[in-house]
Amino acid sequence: MTTIGLGCSRFGSLVGGTDAQSARRLVEAALDMGVRHFDTADIYGQGDSERFLGRLLASTPDAVITTKAGQRFPWAKRLVLIAKPILKPLMDRRAGLTRAAAASRAGLLPQDWSRRHLEKAIVGSLRRLRRDTVDNFLLHSPSADVLAKGGAMDHLVSFKDRGMARRVGVSIDDAAAFEAALADSRVEVVQLPLHVLLLDPRLEQKAMAGEVELIVRELFAGRTDHDVDAVMGSVPKGVSVALVGTGNPDHLRQAHDAMGKARSC
């Protein structure tokens, strides 16, 4: 049965982000309604997304956390991280700075699939999450070519063998990468936009046949309407988790209730 998960990409973000107090209210509301899956990445909020979750879920042993790695900040953005405590109050007051940061974030980040970078990333994530093991550790937006080479997944499997991750896999953005992920028997979890999954029922069937756990995100992307019931009803039953990226507890509850209705039909 598909469950709702909370997407935490905006936790701690400089641009339109969810601050620590709002994140606490949101996570507490999620836990109250039975949500137990939380999605993050090492780059979200310059690491603050993982830090928030590490604090907020410290006393919730059944919480499932997915985090991702493989993207890195160029030097200019690393300087932003150092200056973040100073920049955040300024950006809250000045629209020009906010627009500049949004434009910067919209650019593609460099990717690094080396063992050195990925190991440093998972060690940092575990420290921020206050865990010895993360439930799902995924490559963050690799291309089909990267997946076909196989080296990046080699590194993730070695981290799993060392007890740093329970399951490993990929977070992909397009159908070609989805197909490449399904061709690798080491991939246990695939996260992808809902519209990519719906493009090709053949790939969904292949994922189910291979017992790959599917997590969908970007539920409303490309839709002209925001009919929550219709969106939740379109999620295939083979999907394990449907991520709702929101800072509003009411929006999360609407999605949670709509998924319950969709699955009861």
N, C-alpha and C positions, 0 to 999 in steps of 0.2 A: 504494500500500500504506500502511495506517495505521501510524504510528510512535508510540512513547510519548514524551511530553514531561513535564518536571518543573514542577509548579506551585509557585511560590515565594512565596506570599502570606504565609507565616508567618516568612519570613526577617527577623530583627530585631524581630519583634513583641513588644510588652510583655507580651502575654497568651499564655502557652503557646507562645511563639515558639521559633524555631530560632536559636541564637546563632552567632557567627561560626565557632567551631571546629566545631560540628556541621554547619553549612552547608558548610564545606570538605569534610568527610568525605562528605557526601551528594552534592555536585557531583562530587567525584572518583570516587565509585562510579558515578554516572550516566554520566560520560564513559567509564569503563572498560567499561560494558555497551553503549556505542554511542549513548546518548541524547544528542541534540544540540539539542533544542528546550527553551527555558526561558521560562516565562511569569511576568511580574511586572507592576507598576503603580507609578505615582509615589507613591501613598499607602501601599503595603505597607511595614509596618515604619517608617512615617514617612520613607520614602526609603531605609532601610537595605537593603531587599531589592535594589534596584538597585545600591547601593554594594557589597554583597557580590558580586553577579554581575559587576560591573565589575572587581573584583579577581580573582575566581576564574576568569574566562573570558578574561582579558587575553591569554593565550598559546594560545587555542583559536580560530583564525580561522574555522573552519567551524561554530561555535556559532551557532544562530539564536535571536534574542531577540524576544519579543513584549512590548510594554509598552502601558499604557493611561492615558488621562487624561480629565478632565471632572468628576471629583469633587474637592472641596477640603475642607480642615479648617476648621471655625469657629474663632474666636479662642481659645476655651477649649482646644481640642485643639492649637492651635499652641503654646500655653504648655507643654503636655505635651512637645512635641518639644524645646523649649529645655531642659526639666528632665529629659529622658530619662536622661542619664547618672547622675543622682541617684536617679530613681524606680526604675530597673530592679533594682538590688540590694535595695531595700526591698520591691518587689513579689515578688521571688523568695522572700522570707521571710514575707510577710504576706498571708494568703488574702483578707482583707477588701479590701485595695487591688486585688488581682487581680480579684475579683468586680466591683468598681466600674468598673474599666477595661473589663472584658468587657461590662458593661451599656452603657457609653458607646459602645463600638465597634459594638454591635448596632444602634444608632440609625442612621437614614438620614443620609448625609452630604449637604450642599448640593451642587448641580451647577452648573457654569458652562461654557457652550458658546461663550463669546465668543472671538474671535480672540486677544485679549490674554492670556486665561488659558491657552488651549491652546498658544500659542506659548511662553509662559513655561514651561509644563509640559514640552514636548518639549525645549527647551533644557536644562532642569534634568535631565531623564532622560538625555540624551546625555552630559552632564557626569558624572553619577553612574555611568553604564555605561561611560565611557571610550571612547566611540565617536563617529565623525563622522556615522554613519547607523545607524538602528535598522531591523531587518528588517521588523517589523510594528508600526505605530502605530495603536491602536484607540481609538475613543470608548468610555468606560467606563460601561456600563449606561444608554444613552439610551433614552427611551421611543419608541414608534411616532410620536408627534406630533413629537418633536424631529427624528427622521429624515425625516419627511415635509416638514418646513420646508426641509431641505437645507443650511442655513447652516453647520452644524458640519462637514459633510463638505466643503464648500467650503474651509474652513480647512485640513483635513487634506490635501486635494489640493494646495494651495499649498505646504505643507511638503514633500510628495513632489517637487513640481517644483523645489524648492530643494535637493534631495538629502539632506534630513534623514531621510527614511523611504523604504524600498524599496517597501513595500506599505502600503495604508491600509484601514481597515475599522472594524468595530464588535464590541464584546463585549456581547451582549444577554442578557436574562433571561426573555423570554416569547415566545409565538408571534406576537403582534401586532407586536412589534419585529422579529422574524425576517422576517416577511413584508415589512415596510417596508424592511428592509435589502436584501432581494433585489430590491425594486423600483427601487433606486438603482444604476445601472450603474457608478458610481464605486467601489462597495464591492467590494474584492478579497478580503477575509478576513472571515469571520464566526466569532466564538467564542460558544458557547452551551452551556447544560447539556445533557447527553445526553438527559434525559427530554423536553426540549422538542423536540429533533430527532425523537425517536421518536413524538411525538404525531401528526405529520402527514406521512406518506410523500410526499405531494404537494409539500411544501415542500423536502424533501430532493432530490427529483427536479428541482425548479426550480433549486435551488442547483447541482446537477451540470450542468444544461443551460447555466447561465450561467457555468460555469467559476469559481465562487467557491470559494476554499479554506475548508474547514470544520475548525474546531478544537473539540473537545468537552471539557467539564470536568464536575465534580460527578458522577463516574461512579457513585458508590454512593448518591447522594441518593435518598431515598424508598424504598430497597430494605429489605426485612426480613431479607435474608441478605447475607453478604459473600463469596459464592462468586466468587472472582476470575476463574476460567475462564468462568463464566456471564456475568459483566459484560463481559469483554473480547470474548466471543463475540457480545454484543448490539450492539457498535459497528458501524454500517453501513460497508461497504467503501469508500464514497465519502468517508469522513472522512480527512483528512490526518494530524491529530495528536490523540491522546487524552491529555489532561493528567492526571497523577497528582499530587495535592497531598498530600505526605507529608514527614515529617522523618526517616523510617526507611528506610535503604538496602535492607533486606530486603523491605519492602513494595513498593518500586519494582521490585526484581528480580522479585518474584512477578508483578506486573502486566506487566512486560516479557516474561517467559517465557510467560505466559498469552496475550498478544497474538500472540507467535510461533506458538504452537500453534493459535490460532484462525485465523490467516491461512494456515496450512499445510494446513488441512482442505479 
